[in-house]
Amino acid sequence: MTVKIGVIGTGMIGTDHTRRIQDVLTGAEVVALSDYLPENAEKLRATHARRAEVFAKGEDLIASDNVDAVLVCSTGSTHEEYVLAAIAAGKPVFCEKPLATTAEGAKRIVDAEALGGKRLVQVGFMRRFDQGYNMLKRTMEEELGTPLMIHSAHRNPAVPEQYVTPMAIHDTFIHEIDTFRWLLDDDFVSAQVVFPRKTKHAHEKVADPQIVLLETTKGVRIDCEIFVNCRYGYDIQCQIVGEEGVANLPEPMAITTRKEARLSNAILTDWKDRFKTAFDAELQDFIDRVPSGSTGGPSAWDGYVAAISSDACVEAQETGKIIEISLPVRPALYD
Ligand code: ISE
């Protein structure tokens, strides 16, 4: 069976995923496209999905009999309505982060899915499919004993003018929020954010860098430096300290050169390159499950918990206080 996919949102990530489905992955074809700027969808159709139908409205794409599964890659504020529509139509839906822009919105999705009694939603937290993070998780589980602390960093070379302080959480740190929960099989009980001296490279509306401090239910303490104008590259660091030893996330593979009295290797600058194979793997997994009607990967519940945890971090940014995080009871569907 070739899974027939409809892509809503043909901006940067929608284009990238369409290219991936058409040129790299197996078992699926993009048969429908939709964007609030129809000319963008048309452009993508012409370059990557010639047989796709372009829909003016995402809702019509979801309702189309020709569409088996939906990819939501549109702007964050529209995710909730499209994911809810896909659930109502009983179609598997892959939603880029964030699942919804508010915790209440994410809860509405969890409630709708739980009511239907069947998992349909996969959230695009691709790091769970990254080989390095999987190696780190395995090493932690097999060799480190009880994990005690995580030291980490999320660095971007630069961010656009419209990037403001809370986005360091909602847009950037949200990946760590999901990754740490998955790595540790744990949830957070509190968050605090402290602001070091500000870099001169950050524009007025973003406090940069920031350090987020999290505590988990099992007492693991996590620190993460978010530095989105670090200049030198896109750099993701993660070190787990356990009772029996310490493990680091491997660096991306790179050629080492010895030249002109220097020993060096390149550092990636674009997150799309850094997690390229993880993006491939998460979507392939989504596609592979459609024929049997199963859904895996990060769930709507994970998207909801990420939203609750993000909100607490933003409150911590704004108040300077340690903010408690408490989660509602998890519906049995997500056990
Ligand atoms: C972007 O949306 C991402 O998902 C990247 O992983 C992150 O590093 C970046 O800060 C975000 O803007």
Residues whose N, C-alpha, C, O or C-beta is under 5 A from the ligand:
A	BS01	ISE	N156 D171 T172 W271
